[in-house]
Amino acid sequence: MKELAPILVERTYAASPSQVWEALTDKNKLALWYFEIPDFELKKGAQFDFYESKGVNRYHYRINVLDFRPNELLQYAWRHPDESEGTSIVTWYLTPRGNATAVRVIHEGTENFGDAGALLERVKYERGWNNILGTSLANFLEDNN
């Protein structure tokens, strides 16, 4: 299987690193802009599942927390156990920029979902991350500052 370059999405928000961190790691805040993740636990090795529903599709996500440094880094393994045998890695980097925070998301290994065919194509992740950072998280941080 050919390795592809990681998906990279960057945005800067008029929010402190701690405000962005809370949006990424507080399950009540996550439910407001991302997904409802009842079992979310910020702990290395923690595993939790959540579901996303759009129209008739329902995707099952399984996340394993690999590493984190508060206000700086969140990294997890990302799987779709109902659709694929593959695993990918998502890493969020937070960097203070004056009164703002630069957020960089790197998603590596989407080619590992090739067994799911068009359902988990790379282009869907590219669109998804751009929408999540460019609209969902941006709107949430703007409304809560």
C-alpha positions, 0 to 999 in steps of 0.5 A: 500500500502506497503511503500518502502525505498526511492531511494537514489543516491549519487555522488560527483562532482569536482564543487562548490555548486553554480555551481551544484545549477545553473545546477539544477535551471537555466532553460537554463542549465537544458535544456543542461543536463536534460530536457527542462522546459520552465516554471521552476521557483524557488519559493516555491509553483511554479508548472510547467510541462515538457515532456520527450520523448524517442522513442515512449514514452512520459512522462508528469511530473508535479513538485511543488516546496516545499522547497529550500535553495540556494546551499543546498537543493531543494525539490519538489513533483513529479507527472505523471498526465497522467499516475498516481494519485500518488505523490512522493517527490524528495529532492536534498541535496548539501554538500561542500567537499573541492573543490567538492560538494556531491550531494544526491538525495532521491526519496520517495513515488515511490510506490504511482505510482502503479496504472501505473503498469510497466510504472512507476516501482521503478526499472526505477526510480533507473536506471533513477536517477543513469543515471542522476547523474552518467552520465548526470549531471556529464558530464555537470559539467565536461564540464562546469568547 
